[in-house]
């Protein structure tokens, strides 16, 4: 018979014994205790960091201090230490946040463990229920009683002596301090512990404050009351930083935020607020006016040179700041009371002092007095006021010490500038810079001084500078360096004063008092220029006077870059330095287009006559002009001229190789680009000597073979040569222009005859102006004591020549050196070779205006083509900005060209606004 087996029971999980549960429970509590101890240590360290940081905020950043690094004291400065302290503080707060989270989570874990295992704590309300459960043997879980857990009533007797020690600033051991943290945490485990702890703490704080109140109010005299208050406040306020530290978790429990973490920017905790509010209500509110009045009297005493303990005033300020109940604006009460009283007292103190000092000691001494008092008050405010009050106090001091006496101070400015009193001017700027718009009169005084002194200096040296462009440029540079030194020494190169210097110096450079260049104002006004004789213009009714400065600058550059006595005595570095000085002055010239014209003319002379000192310097000058912002088309033309010279040298060499030897030795050709060098209108007819006419067909045939389709145009007024003159005195080589050569060759077949002006004109076919100028250069060359041609009747100017005036060759011509006639020698009669014709020279000013008109039209079209529509004011602004590197267009010129463009249908006025222009495609 088979027997049935009963199924085996599954092994049941063994329940923990009471001893094991209690052990685990105690382990959880020990872990929480360790976390609480760590948190207390962190709280202490964080509090120390806060105290140090708050202390160092009011210390000079350059002040030396010592920091412990690796066990060694290392010397540092406050500004070096502060960043590390702030970083450490932030890191401590992060670690404390983490520890607070861990303590809170551990407390939740302990509570859950208690509920799970039915653990009851001695002293709690459910103790009776626990005993009943222990008697019930049918209960599946046994209640475990922790006989070592304490309630608020158990811990408070041990906590209170430590709290009283802290309030009284008595020594507290590290063990007592850490036990206080733990005891607070233990009290918080008790459900009724937090409110009981808060009430008990409040009672002890109030009792301590009442004792302090009695000690303070025992003094009736104001000064004694202040000192007693500050003494008590200092002790109490120090503990406001320490005592709340162990009670941080109390705030979390009272606020019902058991799982929230402490925030970085959290307001004052419960205990700190309790302490400060209690102090405010019990003591400060009753005597704050007396304290404030006493503090203001102490500050006044300090201003009068009396010594006292500054902590008395600082303590009153701290009370206003820290005892404010408005959490959104902690400085409200402070601003309304202490700050206002301090500023008013300052204003009242200096009103009488400043007025008396100024009347007794004068402006110069008063400026030093005002500056010293401003610095004193700023330093004093750093001690006695909050940082937010600095601006208000500074404004008050500036108003009473400087702004009130601005007129008296500024009245001395022109004389100081004139006498170059840089130290006093620097002090005046320091004061006036604090006053709104206070510097503007100084800027005006500087401008007036520079313009007046500069023009007076130029007029005083007018006899010298009108005859020598080098002296003129040197005088301008001397003025610039003198005024720049004044701005640097007196105003530390303040940008506002540099601008004023530039503005005034520009007036000096562009002033037309000493030199004038008469420009016609209308395009169709004929020649319209002014003839200049001895630097005195003959004013044209339609003329517009401009400074000849750019022309003289171009002349000076020519003297440096041409083979002249000046360039020969200067080194390469000195020449480069002077060229840079010229460009410095050129920056202030308004009519730069005039400089461009003359500089190009001089460069043309140097390149054609081969009188350049160094081609590398010439090319460097072109680069410098490009760097200072001269128009690109102008600079590119100059660069093209150098390229043409190099190409011509190669062509000339090839021509000499292909032609007969006599030609190769006699002629040197330069084939130049007409667009970069000259205008077609400048060509002048002349009957060339037969010796020259024979070369022209050969040159043209040679060039035609090289470049078919190109046409050569001969510019004889740009040519020159060397002829040999022989007489009974000796034999001389003479450098002449082509026109001079044509005139002299008229005597080749009849050397002793006298030829009339009319016959010379027929023989040379030169225009009357050119013939007169050429004959005058041969009859009255300033460097010759014996002229090459003689004339009768005697003439004093080229205009004196008549048709019957007769000329003949001076057979006694000779070169005289040191009073002795030379039998051989070489003389240059070209002088400053006139590369432009007489007619075009007279039209130079007219052509300048015509070019300006074209540039204005071009710029207007360029702007409107881009903008499509623009107002008149905006158009003028952009137009000046585009043309500023060439010239400054007048409003009249702009208006005329706008009207011309409207008339010719390039632009039109807007239908709804006549001051708005529209581009017409």
C-alpha positions in Angstrom: 0.0 0.0 0.0 1.5 3.2 -1.1 1.9 5.9 1.5 1.3 9.6 0.7 4.0 12.1 1.6 3.1 15.5 2.9 4.7 18.4 1.0 7.6 20.1 2.8 7.0 23.6 4.2 8.9 26.5 2.6 11.5 27.8 5.0 10.3 31.0 6.5 12.5 34.2 6.6 14.0 34.6 10.1 12.7 37.7 11.9 15.3 40.0 13.4 15.7 39.9 17.1 15.1 42.9 19.3 18.9 43.2 19.9 19.6 43.3 16.2 16.9 45.9 15.5 18.2 48.1 18.3 21.8 47.7 17.1 20.8 48.8 13.6 18.8 51.7 15.0 21.8 52.9 17.1 24.0 52.6 14.0 21.7 54.9 12.1 21.7 57.4 14.9 25.5 57.3 15.1 25.7 58.0 11.4 23.4 61.0 11.9 25.5 62.2 14.8 28.7 62.0 12.7 27.1 64.0 9.9 25.8 66.6 12.5 29.4 67.0 13.9 30.8 67.5 10.5 28.1 70.1 9.8 28.9 71.9 13.0 32.6 72.1 12.0 31.7 73.4 8.6 29.4 76.0 10.2 32.3 77.2 12.3 34.7 77.5 9.4 32.1 79.2 7.2 31.4 81.7 9.9 35.1 82.5 10.2 35.3 83.0 6.5 32.4 85.4 6.5 33.9 87.5 9.3 37.3 87.7 7.6 35.7 88.6 4.2 33.5 91.3 5.8 36.5 92.7 7.6 38.7 92.8 4.5 36.0 94.6 2.4 36.9 97.9 4.0 40.6 97.4 3.9 42.9 98.9 1.2 43.4 96.1 -1.5 47.1 96.8 -1.6 47.6 96.3 2.1 49.8 93.4 3.1 48.5 90.4 4.9 49.6 86.8 5.7 48.1 83.6 4.6 48.8 80.0 5.8 49.9 77.9 2.8 51.2 74.4 3.4 51.9 75.2 7.0 53.9 78.3 6.2 52.9 81.9 6.6 53.2 83.6 3.2 53.1 87.4 2.6 50.3 88.4 0.3 48.1 91.5 -0.4 44.4 91.7 0.4 43.5 91.7 -3.3 45.4 88.5 -3.8 43.7 86.8 -0.8 40.1 87.9 -1.3 39.3 85.7 -4.4 40.6 82.6 -2.6 38.5 83.4 0.5 35.3 83.9 -1.6 35.9 80.7 -3.5 36.5 78.8 -0.2 33.3 80.3 1.2 31.3 79.2 -1.8 32.7 75.7 -1.7 31.9 75.4 2.1 28.3 76.4 1.4 28.0 73.8 -1.3 29.4 71.1 1.1 27.1 72.2 3.9 24.1 72.0 1.5 25.1 68.4 0.8 25.5 67.6 4.5 22.2 69.2 5.3 20.6 67.0 2.7 22.3 63.9 4.1 21.2 64.8 7.7 17.6 65.3 6.6 17.6 62.1 4.6 19.1 60.2 7.6 16.4 61.6 9.9 13.7 60.4 7.5 15.4 57.0 7.3 15.4 56.8 11.2 11.7 57.8 11.4 10.8 55.1 8.8 12.9 52.6 10.7 11.1 53.5 13.9 7.7 53.0 12.4 8.6 49.8 10.7 9.8 48.1 13.8 7.4 49.8 16.2 10.1 51.6 18.2 8.9 53.9 20.9 11.0 56.6 22.6 11.0 57.2 26.3 9.1 60.4 27.2 6.9 60.5 24.2 3.0 60.6 24.5 2.6 57.1 23.2 4.7 55.5 25.9 1.6 54.0 27.6 0.5 52.5 24.4 3.9 50.9 24.1 3.7 49.3 27.5 0.2 47.9 26.6 1.6 46.5 23.4 4.4 44.8 25.4 1.8 43.1 27.6 0.0 41.8 24.5 1.8 38.5 23.8 -0.4 37.9 20.7 1.3 40.9 18.9 3.5 39.6 16.1 6.1 42.4 16.5 7.8 43.3 19.7 8.1 46.9 20.8 11.7 48.0 21.3 12.3 50.8 23.8 15.4 53.0 23.3 16.2 54.0 26.9 19.2 56.3 25.6 17.0 58.8 23.6 16.6 62.2 25.1 13.8 64.8 24.8 14.0 68.7 24.8 13.5 68.6 28.6 16.5 66.3 29.0 18.9 68.4 26.7 17.9 72.0 27.5 19.6 72.0 31.0 22.9 71.1 29.3 22.4 73.5 26.3 21.4 76.6 28.3 24.8 77.2 30.0 26.6 77.0 26.7 24.1 79.5 25.1 24.5 81.9 28.0 28.3 81.7 27.7 28.0 82.6 24.0 25.8 85.6 24.8 28.2 86.8 27.5 31.2 86.1 25.2 32.7 83.7 27.7 35.0 80.9 26.5 33.3 77.8 25.0 35.3 74.7 24.4 35.2 72.9 21.1 33.5 69.9 22.7 30.8 72.2 24.1 30.4 73.8 20.7 30.0 70.5 18.9 27.7 69.1 21.6 25.4 72.1 21.1 25.0 71.2 17.4 24.1 67.6 18.4 21.8 68.6 21.1 19.9 70.9 18.7 19.5 68.0 16.3 18.3 65.7 19.1 15.7 68.3 20.2 14.5 68.5 16.6 13.7 64.7 16.7 11.2 65.4 19.4 7.9 66.4 17.8 7.4 69.3 20.3 11.1 70.1 20.5 11.4 72.9 17.9 8.8 75.3 19.4 10.0 74.6 22.9 13.6 75.3 21.8 12.6 78.5 20.1 10.6 79.8 23.1 13.4 78.9 25.6 16.0 80.6 23.4 13.9 83.7 23.0 13.5 84.0 26.8 17.2 83.8 27.4 18.0 86.3 24.6 15.4 88.8 26.0 16.8 88.4 29.5 20.3 89.2 28.2 19.1 92.2 26.2 17.3 93.6 29.3 20.6 93.4 31.2 22.4 95.2 28.4 19.6 97.8 28.2 20.0 98.6 31.9 23.8 99.1 31.4 23.3 101.4 28.4 20.5 103.5 29.8 22.4 104.0 33.0 24.4 106.7 31.2 22.6 110.0 30.7 25.4 112.0 29.1 25.3 111.7 25.3 28.9 110.8 24.7 28.9 108.2 27.6 25.6 106.8 26.3 27.2 106.4 22.8 30.2 104.6 24.1 28.2 102.3 26.4 25.9 101.5 23.5 28.7 100.7 21.1 30.4 98.5 23.7 27.2 96.5 24.3 26.3 96.4 20.6 29.7 95.1 19.5 29.5 92.2 21.9 25.9 91.4 21.0 26.5 91.8 17.2 29.4 89.5 17.3 27.3 86.8 18.9 24.6 87.4 16.2 27.1 85.8 13.8 28.0 82.9 16.1 25.0 81.9 18.1 22.6 81.2 15.2 25.0 78.8 13.7 24.0 75.7 15.7 20.3 76.5 15.2 20.2 76.5 11.4 18.1 73.4 11.2 15.6 74.9 13.6 14.4 77.3 10.9 13.8 74.4 8.5 11.6 72.6 11.0 9.7 75.8 12.1 9.0 76.7 8.5 7.7 73.2 7.8 10.4 72.5 5.2 11.8 69.3 6.5 13.2 68.2 3.2 14.4 71.6 1.8 18.0 72.5 1.7 19.6 75.7 2.8 19.8 78.2 0.0 22.8 80.3 -0.7 21.1 83.6 -0.6 18.6 82.8 2.2 17.5 85.6 4.5 18.6 85.8 8.2 17.8 82.6 10.0 15.2 82.5 12.8 17.6 82.9 15.7 19.6 85.8 14.1 16.4 87.7 13.3 15.1 87.0 16.8 18.2 88.5 18.3 18.3 91.6 16.1 14.6 92.3 16.3 14.7 92.0 20.1 17.7 94.4 20.3 15.9 96.9 18.0 12.7 97.0 20.0 14.3 97.0 23.4 17.2 99.4 23.0 17.9 101.0 19.6 14.5 102.5 18.9 14.5 104.4 22.1 17.9 106.1 21.7 18.7 106.0 18.0 18.3 109.8 17.5 20.6 110.6 20.4 23.1 108.1 19.0 22.9 109.6 15.5 23.4 113.2 16.8 26.4 112.1 18.8 27.9 110.3 15.8 27.5 113.4 13.6 29.2 115.5 16.3 32.1 113.1 16.4 32.5 113.2 12.6 32.5 117.1 12.8 35.2 116.9 15.5 37.3 114.7 13.2 37.0 117.2 10.3 38.3 119.8 12.7 41.3 117.7 13.5 40.2 116.1 16.8 40.9 112.4 17.4 38.4 109.8 18.6 37.5 106.2 18.3 36.0 105.7 14.8 34.3 102.5 15.9 31.7 104.6 17.7 30.4 106.0 14.5 30.8 102.7 12.6 28.7 101.0 15.3 25.8 103.4 14.9 25.9 102.8 11.2 25.9 99.1 11.6 22.9 99.3 13.9 20.9 101.2 11.2 21.9 98.7 8.6 21.5 95.4 10.5 18.4 96.3 12.6 16.2 97.1 9.6 13.1 94.9 9.5 12.5 95.5 5.8 14.0 92.3 4.3 13.5 93.6 0.7 15.5 96.8 1.3 17.9 96.4 4.2 19.3 99.9 3.8 16.0 101.8 3.9 16.2 103.0 7.5 19.9 103.7 7.1 19.4 105.9 4.1 16.5 107.8 5.5 18.3 108.6 8.8 22.0 108.0 9.1 23.0 108.7 5.4 20.8 111.8 5.1 22.1 113.2 8.4 25.7 112.5 7.4 25.3 114.2 4.0 23.5 117.2 5.4 26.2 117.6 8.1 28.9 117.5 5.4 27.1 120.1 3.3 26.6 122.4 6.3 30.2 122.1 7.5 31.9 123.0 4.1 29.6 125.8 3.1 31.1 128.2 5.5 34.6 126.7 5.4 34.9 126.8 1.6 33.7 130.4 1.2 36.1 131.7 3.9 39.1 129.7 2.6 38.6 131.0 -1.0 38.3 134.6 0.1 41.4 134.4 2.3 43.8 132.3 0.3 42.8 132.8 -3.4 41.9 130.4 -6.2 45.2 128.5 -6.5 45.4 127.6 -2.8 41.7 126.9 -2.7 42.0 124.3 -5.5 44.6 122.4 -3.4 42.3 122.7 -0.4 39.2 121.4 -2.3 41.2 118.5 -3.7 42.5 117.5 -0.3 39.1 117.7 1.3 37.5 115.7 -1.5 40.0 112.9 -0.9 39.6 113.2 2.9 35.8 112.9 2.6 36.0 109.9 0.2 38.3 108.1 2.6 36.1 109.0 5.6 33.0 107.8 3.8 34.6 104.4 3.2 34.9 104.1 6.9 31.5 105.5 8.1 29.1 104.9 5.2 27.9 102.0 3.2 29.3 101.6 -0.4 25.9 102.6 -1.8 26.2 106.0 -0.2 29.5 107.0 -1.7 28.1 108.6 -4.8 25.6 110.7 -2.9 28.3 112.0 -0.5 30.7 112.6 -3.4 28.0 114.6 -5.2 27.4 116.7 -2.1 31.1 117.4 -1.6 31.6 118.3 -5.3 28.7 120.6 -5.2 29.7 122.6 -2.1 33.5 122.6 -2.7 33.7 122.9 -6.5 30.5 123.5 -8.4 29.5 126.5 -6.2 32.9 128.2 -7.0 33.2 127.1 -10.6 33.2 130.6 -12.1 36.0 131.8 -9.7 38.1 128.7 -10.5 37.7 128.8 -14.2 38.4 132.5 -14.4 42.1 131.6 -13.7 42.3 129.1 -16.5 43.3 131.3 -19.5 46.1 132.9 -17.5 47.4 129.4 -16.4 47.4 128.1 -19.9 49.2 131.2 -21.2 51.8 130.9 -18.4 52.1 127.1 -19.0 51.3 126.3 -15.3 50.8 122.6 -16.0 50.6 121.5 -12.4 47.8 123.9 -11.6 46.0 123.1 -14.8 46.2 119.4 -14.0 44.6 120.1 -10.5 41.9 122.3 -12.1 41.0 119.5 -14.6 40.8 117.1 -11.7 38.3 119.3 -10.0 36.3 120.4 -13.0 36.0 116.9 -14.3 33.8 116.2 -11.3 31.3 118.9 -12.3 28.9 118.2 -15.1 30.1 120.2 -18.2 32.8 121.7 -16.0 35.6 120.9 -18.4 33.9 122.6 -21.4 35.1 126.1 -20.6 38.6 124.8 -20.2 38.4 123.2 -23.6 37.3 126.5 -25.0 40.1 128.3 -23.3 42.7 125.9 -24.7 41.3 126.3 -28.2 41.4 130.0 -28.0 45.0 130.0 -26.7 46.3 127.6 -29.4 44.6 129.5 -32.2 45.6 133.0 -30.9 49.1 132.1 -29.9 49.7 130.1 -33.1 48.5 132.9 -35.4 50.4 135.5 -33.5 53.6 133.4 -33.7 53.1 133.0 -37.5 52.5 136.7 -38.0 55.6 137.6 -35.9 57.7 135.5 -38.2 56.0 136.4 -41.5 59.1 138.0 -43.0 61.0 134.7 -42.6 58.4 132.1 -43.4 57.1 133.9 -46.5 60.5 133.5 -48.1 61.4 130.0 -46.9 59.0 127.1 -46.9 61.4 125.1 -44.7 61.1 127.8 -42.0 57.3 127.8 -42.4 57.0 124.1 -41.9 59.5 124.1 -39.0 57.4 126.9 -37.4 54.2 124.9 -37.8 55.9 121.8 -36.3 57.3 123.7 -33.4 53.8 125.0 -32.6 52.3 121.5 -32.8 55.0 120.1 -30.5 54.6 123.0 -28.1 50.9 122.6 -27.8 51.1 118.8 -27.6 53.5 119.1 -24.7 51.1 121.4 -22.9 48.2 119.0 -23.4 50.3 116.1 -22.2 51.8 117.8 -19.1 48.7 119.6 -18.0 45.9 117.2 -19.1 47.6 113.8 -19.4 46.7 113.6 -23.1 43.0 113.6 -22.2 41.1 112.7 -25.4 38.8 115.8 -25.0 41.8 118.1 -24.8 43.6 116.4 -27.7 40.4 117.0 -29.8 40.5 120.7 -28.7 44.2 120.9 -29.7 43.5 119.4 -33.1 40.6 121.7 -33.7 42.5 124.8 -32.8 45.7 123.7 -34.7 43.6 123.1 -37.8 42.5 126.7 -37.6 46.2 127.8 -37.5 47.2 125.6 -40.4 44.3 126.6 -42.6 44.3 130.3 -41.7 44.7 132.5 -44.8 46.1 135.5 -43.0 49.7 134.9 -43.8 49.3 133.0 -47.1 46.3 133.1 -49.3 45.3 131.1 -52.3 42.4 132.7 -54.2 40.0 130.2 -55.6 37.0 131.1 -57.8 33.6 130.0 -56.5 32.0 129.3 -59.8 32.8 126.8 -62.5 32.2 129.2 -65.3 33.9 132.3 -63.9 36.7 132.3 -66.5 40.2 132.3 -65.1 39.0 133.7 -61.9 42.2 133.2 -60.0 44.4 135.6 -58.1 47.8 136.6 -59.3 50.3 136.5 -56.4 53.2 138.8 -56.2 55.5 138.7 -53.2 53.0 136.5 -51.4 50.3 139.2 -51.5 47.1 138.1 -53.3 45.2 140.4 -55.6 41.7 139.6 -54.4 39.1 138.6 -56.9 35.5 139.5 -56.3 34.5 136.0 -56.9 37.5 134.6 -55.1 37.4 132.3 -52.0 40.6 132.7 -50.0 42.3 129.5 -48.7 45.6 128.8 -47.0 48.7 128.2 -49.1 49.9 125.8 -46.5 49.4 122.7 -48.7 51.5 124.3 -51.5 54.3 125.2 -49.1 54.2 121.7 -47.6 54.6 120.3 -51.1 57.5 122.7 -51.8 59.2 121.6 -48.6 58.8 117.9 -49.6 60.4 118.8 -52.9 63.4 120.4 -51.1 63.9 117.2 -49.2 63.5 114.8 -52.1 65.4 116.9 -54.7 69.1 117.5 -55.0 69.3 120.7 -53.0 71.7 122.1 -50.4 69.2 121.1 -47.7 68.9 117.4 -48.8 72.6 117.1 -49.1 73.3 118.1 -45.5 70.7 115.8 -44.0 71.0 112.1 -43.4 68.5 109.6 -44.7 66.9 109.2 -41.3 66.7 112.9 -40.9 65.0 113.3 -44.2 62.5 110.5 -43.4 61.8 112.1 -40.1 61.1 115.5 -41.7 58.8 113.9 -44.3 56.8 112.3 -41.5 56.5 115.7 -39.8 55.1 117.1 -43.1 52.5 114.4 -43.2 51.7 115.1 -39.5 50.9 118.7 -40.5 49.1 117.6 -43.7 46.6 115.7 -41.5 45.2 119.0 -40.4 45.1 120.6 -43.9 41.6 120.9 -45.3 42.4 121.5 -48.9 44.6 118.4 -49.4 43.8 118.4 -53.1 46.0 121.4 -53.5 48.9 119.5 -51.9 48.2 116.6 -54.2 48.4 118.9 -57.3 51.7 120.6 -56.3 53.3 117.4 -55.0 52.6 115.7 -58.3 54.0 118.7 -60.2 57.2 118.6 -58.1 57.6 114.9 -58.5 57.2 115.3 -62.3 60.0 117.8 -62.3 62.3 115.6 -60.3 61.7 112.5 -62.4 62.1 114.3 -65.7 65.1 116.3 -64.7 66.6 113.3 -62.8 67.1 115.5 -59.8 65.7 112.9 -57.3 68.1 112.2 -54.4 67.0 108.7 -53.9 64.3 106.8 -55.8 63.7 104.6 -52.7 62.8 107.7 -50.6 60.4 108.7 -53.4 58.6 105.4 -53.3 58.6 105.4 -49.5 56.9 108.8 -49.7 54.2 107.3 -51.9 53.6 104.5 -49.4 53.4 107.1 -46.5 50.8 109.1 -48.4 48.8 105.9 -48.9 49.0 105.2 -45.1 47.8 108.6 -44.1 44.6 108.2 -46.1 45.3 110.2 -49.3 42.9 109.3 -52.1 43.7 106.0 -53.8 43.5 107.4 -57.3 46.0 110.1 -56.6 48.5 107.6 -54.9 48.1 105.1 -57.7 49.0 107.8 -60.3 52.1 108.6 -58.4 53.1 104.9 -58.3 52.3 104.7 -62.1 54.8 107.5 -62.7 57.6 105.5 -61.2 56.7 102.5 -63.3 56.7 104.7 -66.5 60.2 106.0 -65.6 61.5 102.4 -65.3 59.8 101.4 -68.6 61.2 104.5 -70.3 64.8 103.6 -69.2 64.4 100.2 -70.9 62.9 101.7 -74.1 65.7 104.4 -74.2 68.4 101.7 -73.9 66.8 99.7 -76.8 66.5 102.9 -78.9 70.2 103.7 -78.4 71.2 100.2 -79.4 69.2 100.3 -82.6 70.0 103.8 -83.8 73.3 105.4 -84.9 75.9 106.3 -82.4 75.6 110.0 -82.8 71.9 109.8 -81.8 72.6 107.5 -78.9 75.0 110.0 -77.4 72.8 113.1 -78.0 69.3 112.2 -77.0 67.5 110.6 -74.0 63.8 109.9 -74.5 61.1 109.5 -71.8 57.8 107.9 -73.1 55.3 108.5 -70.4 51.6 107.7 -69.8 49.6 110.8 -70.6 46.9 110.0 -68.0 49.3 109.8 -65.1 51.6 112.7 -66.1 50.1 115.6 -68.0 47.0 117.0 -69.7 46.7 117.3 -73.4 45.6 120.9 -73.2 49.1 121.8 -71.9 50.8 121.1 -75.3 52.4 124.3 -76.7 53.5 124.8 -80.3 57.2 125.7 -80.9 59.5 125.8 -83.9 62.2 123.4 -82.8 65.8 123.8 -83.8 66.8 121.6 -86.8 69.1 119.6 -84.6 66.1 118.4 -82.6 63.6 118.0 -85.4 65.8 115.3 -87.1 65.4 113.0 -84.0 61.6 113.1 -83.8 60.8 110.9 -86.9 63.3 108.3 -85.8 61.9 108.1 -82.3 58.4 107.8 -83.6 59.3 105.1 -86.1 61.1 103.1 -83.4 58.2 103.3 -81.0 55.7 102.4 -83.7 57.6 99.2 -84.4 57.5 98.3 -80.6 53.8 99.3 -80.1 51.6 99.5 -83.1 48.4 101.4 -82.7 49.8 103.8 -80.1 50.2 107.5 -80.7 53.0 109.7 -79.4 52.3 113.3 -78.4 55.3 115.5 -77.9 55.3 117.8 -74.8 58.2 120.1 -75.6 57.6 122.2 -72.5 58.6 119.2 -70.5 61.8 118.7 -72.4 65.3 120.1 -71.7 68.8 119.8 -72.9 72.4 120.9 -72.6 74.0 123.3 -75.1 77.6 124.6 -75.3 78.2 128.4 -75.4 81.6 129.6 -76.6 83.0 133.1 -76.7 86.3 134.9 -76.2 86.0 134.5 -72.5 85.7 130.7 -72.5 83.5 127.7 -73.1 80.5 126.9 -71.0 77.9 124.2 -70.8 74.4 125.5 -70.2 71.3 123.4 -69.1 68.2 124.9 -70.8 64.6 124.1 -71.5 63.4 123.4 -75.0 61.9 126.9 -75.3 65.2 128.5 -74.1 67.0 126.4 -76.7 64.7 127.5 -79.5 65.3 131.2 -78.6 69.1 130.9 -78.3 69.4 129.0 -81.5 68.0 132.0 -83.3 71.5 133.6 -83.0 73.4 130.6 -84.3 73.7 132.1 -87.8 74.0 135.7 -86.6 75.7 135.7 -83.2 76.3 139.5 -83.1 73.0 140.8 -84.3 70.3 142.4 -82.3 66.9 140.7 -82.9 63.6 142.3 -82.1 60.9 140.7 -80.0 58.6 140.4 -83.0 61.2 138.5 -85.0 61.9 136.1 -82.2 58.3 135.4 -81.9 58.1 134.6 -85.6 61.3 132.5 -85.5 60.2 130.4 -82.4 56.4 130.4 -83.0 56.0 130.5 -79.2 52.9 132.0 -77.7 53.4 135.5 -76.3 53.2 134.5 -72.6 55.7 131.7 -73.0 58.1 133.8 -75.1 58.1 136.6 -72.5 58.8 134.2 -69.7 61.5 132.5 -71.6 63.3 135.7 -72.6 63.1 137.0 -69.1 64.8 133.8 -67.8 67.7 134.5 -70.2 67.9 138.3 -69.5 67.4 138.3 -65.7 68.5 135.0 -64.3 69.0 135.8 -60.5 72.1 133.6 -60.1 74.1 135.2 -62.9 76.1 138.3 -62.5 76.6 138.4 -66.3 73.4 137.6 -68.2 73.4 135.5 -71.3 71.1 138.0 -73.3 71.0 141.7 -73.1 68.0 143.9 -73.9 67.2 147.4 -74.9 65.4 149.4 -73.8 65.9 148.3 -70.2 63.0 146.3 -68.8 62.0 145.5 -65.2 59.3 142.9 -65.9 58.4 140.6 -68.8 55.4 142.8 -69.4 57.8 145.7 -70.4 58.8 143.8 -73.6 57.4 145.5 -76.8 57.5 144.3 -80.4 60.5 146.5 -81.1 62.4 145.6 -78.0 65.8 144.2 -79.2 67.8 141.4 -77.7 71.3 140.2 -78.4 73.8 137.7 -77.1 76.2 139.0 -74.4 79.6 138.2 -75.8 81.1 139.1 -72.4 79.0 136.3 -70.8 81.0 134.4 -68.2 80.5 132.4 -65.0 81.8 134.4 -62.0 82.9 132.6 -58.8 84.3 134.4 -55.8 84.7 137.5 -57.9 86.7 135.8 -60.7 85.6 134.9 -64.2 85.8 131.3 -65.0 87.0 130.1 -68.4 85.0 126.9 -68.2 82.0 125.8 -66.2 78.4 124.7 -66.2 75.3 126.6 -65.4 71.7 125.5 -65.1 69.2 128.1 -66.5 66.2 125.8 -66.1 65.6 126.7 -62.5 62.3 125.3 -61.4 61.5 123.9 -64.8 58.0 125.1 -65.7 56.2 121.9 -66.6 52.9 123.7 -67.0 52.4 126.4 -69.6 51.8 130.0 -68.6 48.2 129.7 -69.5 47.6 126.6 -67.5 49.5 128.0 -64.6 47.0 130.9 -64.5 44.2 128.4 -64.7 45.5 126.2 -61.9 43.2 127.6 -59.3 40.3 127.4 -61.7 41.1 123.7 -62.5 41.3 122.9 -58.8 37.7 124.2 -58.3 36.5 122.4 -61.4 38.0 119.1 -60.1 36.3 119.8 -56.8 33.0 120.3 -58.5 33.4 117.0 -60.3 34.3 115.2 -57.1 31.3 116.6 -55.3 29.0 115.5 -58.1 30.6 112.1 -58.1 30.2 111.7 -54.4 26.6 112.8 -54.4 25.7 110.3 -57.1 27.6 107.6 -55.3 25.7 108.2 -52.1 22.3 108.4 -53.7 22.9 105.4 -55.8 23.6 103.4 -52.7 20.9 105.0 -50.5 18.2 105.6 -53.2 16.7 108.2 -50.9 18.3 110.5 -48.4 17.7 113.8 -46.5 19.7 116.9 -47.1 21.3 116.9 -43.7 22.4 113.2 -44.0 23.6 113.8 -47.5 25.9 116.7 -46.4 27.3 114.6 -43.5 28.1 111.6 -45.7 29.5 113.9 -48.4 32.0 115.6 -46.0 33.0 112.2 -44.7 33.8 111.0 -48.2 35.7 114.1 -49.3 37.5 114.9 -46.1 40.8 113.4 -47.3 40.8 115.7 -50.3 39.0 119.0 -49.3 36.2 120.3 -47.2 33.3 121.3 -49.5 31.4 124.5 -48.7 27.7 124.4 -48.2 27.4 126.8 -51.1 29.2 124.4 -53.4 27.1 121.4 -52.2 23.9 123.4 -52.8 25.0 124.4 -56.3 25.9 120.9 -57.4 22.7 119.4 -56.0 20.8 122.0 -58.1 22.9 121.1 -61.2 22.2 117.4 -60.7 18.5 118.0 -60.3 18.5 120.2 -63.4 20.2 117.4 -65.5 17.9 114.7 -64.2 20.4 112.7 -62.1 18.4 113.2 -58.9 15.1 114.8 -57.9 13.4 116.1 -54.8 10.9 113.8 -53.0 7.2 114.6 -53.8 6.3 115.0 -50.1 9.5 116.5 -48.7 11.6 119.0 -50.6 14.6 118.3 -48.2 14.7 114.7 -49.3 16.4 113.6 -52.5 15.7 110.6 -54.6 18.1 108.9 -57.1 16.9 108.7 -60.7 18.2 105.7 -62.6 
